[in-house]
Amino acid sequence: MPADVQHTLAGSATLEGTSLHTGEKVTLTLKPAPEGHGFKFRRIDLPDQPFIAADVDKVQTVERATTLAEGSVKVHTVEHVLSALTGMGVDNALIEMNANEPPIGDGSSKPFVELIKKAGIAAQTAPRKTWEIREPIHLETGDGTLITIVPSKTFRVSVTNVGPDGRFTQYFSTEVTPEKYEKEIAPARTFVYYEDVKPLLEKGLIKGGSLESAVVIRGNEVMSKEALRFTNEFARHKALDVIGDLILSGKRILGHVIAVKPGHGPNTKMAATLKGEYSRMRSMIPPFSIPKGETVLDIHDVLKILPHRYPFLLVDRVVDFEGDTKCTGVKNVTMNEPFFPGHFPDHPIMPGVLQLEAMAQVSSVLMLRKPENAGKIGYFMSADDVKWRRPVLPGDTLFIEAEVIKIRGSIGQTRCKCLVNGEVVSEGELKFALMDR
């Protein structure tokens, strides 16, 4: 699967079973969702079939599981299905349930991985937004939990599980890819210590628990319907939970998550920290409102919109807007341009590819005019039907016209032309993506 675009499910798939904590029978259906949708739960058993976004701001309780709430509507134990969707490379999905908790299955996320594979995964058009962690982010709790995220060019998790009195201390580390997630993380089952079972039952939890849906640890012995699937199965399941909880931040990350004694409480606190840090980073981009009416953007305004700088800024000003679909930029071509000494020095002409780049820059200004695109950056994707009709010489004033012909999500397509003295000197159709800086 291409990792640079968003993905959703190719179809719908349904799973039936018993929920862990409430013990209720439940039917869960995974469905496709549009670009930018993220993950949302829908309680189809309730009037109006309300939605709950998989957002850390919706986290209500984190005792033995992560619970989301929107008003009086709740969904419990969301981490396994969210972990499976994230680990398998899905960005957008609707999760419908006719109860308040997904089926527990065998206590792992393997049933959800199989459900995702049954539905299939489909690439979408919009770019996938992945936040590359540039500075360490650290969280420490009073009970010995440590979670640190350090810079990495991949998404990686390293988890140390520490049980009571140091029992079953285990370590697991891996890069998270769909292939590795399915084989090395998804099969790891949830577990509980025997001494915690009675208190959990007294709190009305794990009503649907059994040795078929969890591993029970009694002393130094393991009680299970089957042998451990991995020698470090508990650390792997903790990694599974970390992946499912952190995606509540709303952002996929490139970073190395190092967690010692993680749990749903610290995991969701880190998700909240990630969301806050991302918002802080985005706020560092100075706001600039591109006018809606007729106006001229001078070079200072252009510099606030485009990231380009000398010698590659090829727009001196924007002199006209026609609604949200057309605009005209100007480039004054002088003999002092840095490309003339090396590009046909005895017969200086402006390189055609730079005219094409000027078209792309004006197109970016046009697309960035939309409020939802403020602060983003335009990346060139393709050029079609490009034609150069006559040379552009020192002293020419290049008028660059751009018109939007198609927009789908953050992918824009424009038709452009460059004119000198009212004559077309070059033209083409451009496609580019708008992404976060």
N, C-alpha and C positions, 0 to 999 in steps of 0.2 A: 504494500500500500504506500502511495506517496505521502510522506510525512509533512509536507508543506501546505496541505490543504485540510480543511475540516472533513470529518466523516460522520455519517449517521448510519442507521440500520437500513438494509436493503428492503426489508419487509418486517412483518410482525411475527412474534413467536410467544407462546404462552407456557407457563409453568404452574403446576398446582402442588400444594403441599401444606405443611403445618408450620405455623410461626413459632419461633423459639420461646419468647417471653409470654405472649398471650395464650398460646396453645390453640389458636383459632385456625380453621381451615381457610386457606386463602388461594386465590388465583391471581397470578401476576402476568401481565403482558407487556413486553417491550415493543415500542413502536417508533418508526422514524420521526424525526423532527427537523425543522428547517435550520438553515445556517444561523449561528449566533444564539440559538435557543438554549444551549446548555442542557443540563439534566433537570427534569421536573417530574415530581410524583403527582398522580391524580387519584383521588379517592372516589371511585365510581360507585361505591356503595352508599354514598351520602347525597343528600339533596344538592342540586346544582353541580355535583361532581367537581369539587374544588381542587385547585392546583396548589402545590407547595414546591417552591424552588429549592434545589439542592444548594443552599447558600448558608455559610456559617452564621450569618445574622439570624437564621431561623432555628439555630440549635437551642433546644430547651433543656434537655437533660442528657447526661453522658454516663449513666451508671450501667456498666457491662454492655452498653450499646449506645449508638448515637441516635437521638430522637430529634426530629424536626417538627416545628409547630407553626401554624399560621392561624392566629386566633385560637379557637377551640379545636381546630382540626390538627391531627397529629399523624406522623408516620414514624414508626420505631425501627431500629436495627437496619439503618440504610447503608451501612458501610460496606457490606459484602457485594451488593449489586453495583454500587458506585465504584468500588474497587475493580470489579470485573470490566465494567464499561471503560474505565480509564486505562486499565492495563492492556485491554485489547485494542486500544486506539480509537474508541468512539468518542466524539465530541458532543453530539446532540442526540438526545433520546427522550422519549416520553415513557414513563414507568407507571402503568395503570394497575391498581390493586382494588379488590373488593373487600379489603380489611385494612387494618392499620399497621401491618407488619409483613414484610416479604416472607416467603417460605424459607425455612432454615436448611432444608436439604440434609446434607451430611455434615454441615457445619463449616464447609469451605465455600469458596466462590466458584468451584468447578461447575455446579449446575447452571450458574449464570453464564459462564464462559460457553458451555454447550448450547445454551439458549441463544446467545449472541451469534454463534456459528450457524445455528439453524436459521436465524433471521437473515444472516449475511450482513456484510459491511459494504457501504457504498461511499465513494469519494464525492465530495461536494465541490463547489467552485471557490468559495471564500477561503482566503488564507487562514491557516491555523495560527492562532496567537499564542506563542510560547514565550514565557518570561525567563530570560537568562539571569540567574542570580549572580551579581557582581561583587557583593560584599557579604560576609558571613552573617547569618541571622540565628540568634541563640535564644533558647527558652530553658529555664530550669525551675523545677518545682521543689517544694519542701520535703517531698517524700523520696527524693533521689532520682527523679526522672530528669533526663537531659535530652534535649532535641536541638541539634544544630544543623543548619543547611549551609553548605559551603559551595563556592563556585565550581562548576563542572560543565563540560560541553555536552553531557548526556544527563538523563534523569537516572539517578542511582539511589538505592536505599541500602543502608547498613544498620542492622538491628541487633541489639543484645537484649535477650529476654532474661530477667532475673526473678525467680520465684521466691516465695517466703523462705527465709533462712538460707537463701542462696540455692535452693533446689532447682534443678533443671535449668541452670544457667546455660544459655545457648547463643550462638552467634550465626548470623546469616547476612550475606552481602551480594548484591547483583545489580547490574544495569537493568532497567525495566524496559523491555521491548515486548510486543505482543507474543512473540515466540517464547521468550523466557518466562513471561508472566504465566502463560498457559501451562508450561511444563514444571516450573520451579516454585511458583507462588500459589496459584489457584487451588491445587489439591490440598493445601495445608488446612487442617481443621481447627475450629475453635476448641478451647479447653477451659476447664474449671478445676479449682482445687476442692477436694472433698469437704474440707472444713467450711467452705463458703456456700455449699449447696443449701443447707438448712436456712441460713439467714436470707439467701436469695428467694427461697420459696416463701418465707414469712413476709417478704416485701411484695409478694404477688408476681415475682419474675420466674423465668425459665419453666413455665407451666408446660411448654411443649418440648422440654429437654429430655433426652434419652441417650443411651450409649451409642445410638445410631446417628445422633446429631452433634455429639461433642465427645471429647476425650476427658475423662475424669482422672485427676491425679490424687492418689491417696498415699500420703507419706512419700516414699520413693518409688512407688509402684504406679503403673499406668493401667487404667481400666478402660477398655475399648472393645468394640465388636471386631476390630481387626488390628493388626500390628501397626505401629507408627509408620507412616508413609515416608518419612525422612527422619534421620537421626536428630535433626534440629527442626522438627516440624513446628514447635511452638514459636521459635524465632521467625520462621517463615510466615506463620499466621499473623504475628505481630506486624510484619512488613505489609501483609495484605491489608490489615486494618489501617496502617499509616497511609497507604495509597488512597484508600477509600475516604478517609477523614480529611486529608489535605486538599483533595479536589473541591471540598466545600469552600475553599478560598476563591473559587471561580477561575483559577489560572493554572494551566499546565506550566511546569517549570523545567528549566535545565539547571540542575543543581544536585548535589550529593547530600541526601538526608541521612544524618547519623543520629540514631535514636538509641538511648539506653533506658531500659525499663519503660517503654512507651505505654500509653493507655488512651482511651477515648477522650478523657478530659484534657490531658496535655496535647494530644493530637489536634483537637479542635481549637485549642488556644493558639497553637502554632498556625493553624489555618487562618484564624482571625488576625494574627500578626502578619502573615503573608498578605492578606487582603489590605491591611492598613499600610504596609510598606509599599505595595504596588500603587495604592492611591497617592501616597506621599511622592513617589517617583513621578507619577503622571502630573502632579501639581507643579512640578519643577519646570514644566514646559510653559513658557510665558503665554498667556491667553492673547489671542488676536482675532478680532471679529472682522471678517471680510464683508464689506458693505453689500447690501441687497440692491440698492438703486444704482443709478448712473453715477460713476465716480472714476477717479484716476488713482491708481496705486503707484506711488513713487518707489524709488529703489529701497528706501528704508522699510516701506511696507512689504515689498517683495522679500526682503531679507528675513522678515518675521515669519513668512509663510514657507519659503523654500529653504532646505538645508544647504544648498549649493553656495559656494564661495569662489572668488577669483582663483584660478582662471576659468572656472567651469560654470559660473553663473551666466546664463545666456539670455536673460530677460532684464531689461533696464527699467521698464515700467509696464503696467497694465492700463490701457487707455479706455477700455469699454467693456461692459457686461451687457448681455441681452438675456434677462431672466437668469435661470439656473443652468442654461444649456449652451451658451455661447460667450466667449470673451476674446479680446484681442490684446496681444502683448507687443512690445516694441523692443528691438535690439538695434542700437546704433553701432554699425560696423566701422571701426576706424583702422587706420594703418598700424596703430599700436597694439593690435590684437596679438597675443602671444603665439598664435598658430601661423601667422603670415611668414615669419622668417624661415620656416621649415617646410611650408606647403606651397610648392611652386614659387620659390622666392623671386624669380625673375618675372613672374606673372601671377601676383598674389590673388587667390580666390578663397572664399570661405569654404572649408570642407563641408561636403553634403551631410556627413554624419552629424556634424554640429548643428546644422539646420534641423535635422531630425530630433536632436536632443533639445533644441529650443522649443520645438513643438510639444515634446513630452513635458517640459517644465511649465509651459502655459496650460497644458491639459491638467497638470497637477493642481495649479492654482484654481482652475475651474472646479475640479472635483472637491478640493479642500474647502470650497465655499459652503458646502453642505454642513450644517451644525454638527451632525454625528461624526464627521470626519475631521473636526478641529484637532490640531496637534499631531496629525498622522503624517506619514511620508509616502510619496508615490514611487513605486518601483516599476521600471520598464519591463514588460513581458514579451511583446512582439510588435512587429511593424509589417503591414501588408500594403500592397499596391503603391509602393513608394516610387516617386518619380522626381527627377531633378531636370528642370526645363531650361535654366540658363544660369550662368555664373553670378555669384554675389561678390561684389568687389569692395575694396576699401572706400569709405564715403557713403555707401548705401545705407538706407534706413530700412530695416527688415520688419515688416508687420507680420505677426504670427497669429493666425486665426485658428481657434479650436472650437469644435462643436461636439457635444456629447451625443452619441448615437445609440448607446446601450449601457445600462448599468445593471449589474446583478450582484447584490451583496456589496463587497468591497472591490469588485472587479469592474473597471470602467473601460469603455471603448470610445475613442474620439476620432473624428475626421478633421484633419488639419491641413493648412496650407500656409506657405510663406509668400509674401508679396513684396515687390520693390516697385515703387512708382505705379501701383495699381496692377502690375503684371505678376502672375503666378510664377515663382521661381522654383518652388518645390512643393510637394504634397504627399500625403499618405494617411493611412488609418493605423492608429496606435492602440495597443491594449496594455493596461498596467494595473497593478494592485496597490491598494492603500492599506498600509500596515502601521502598527504602533511604532514609534521611534525607539 
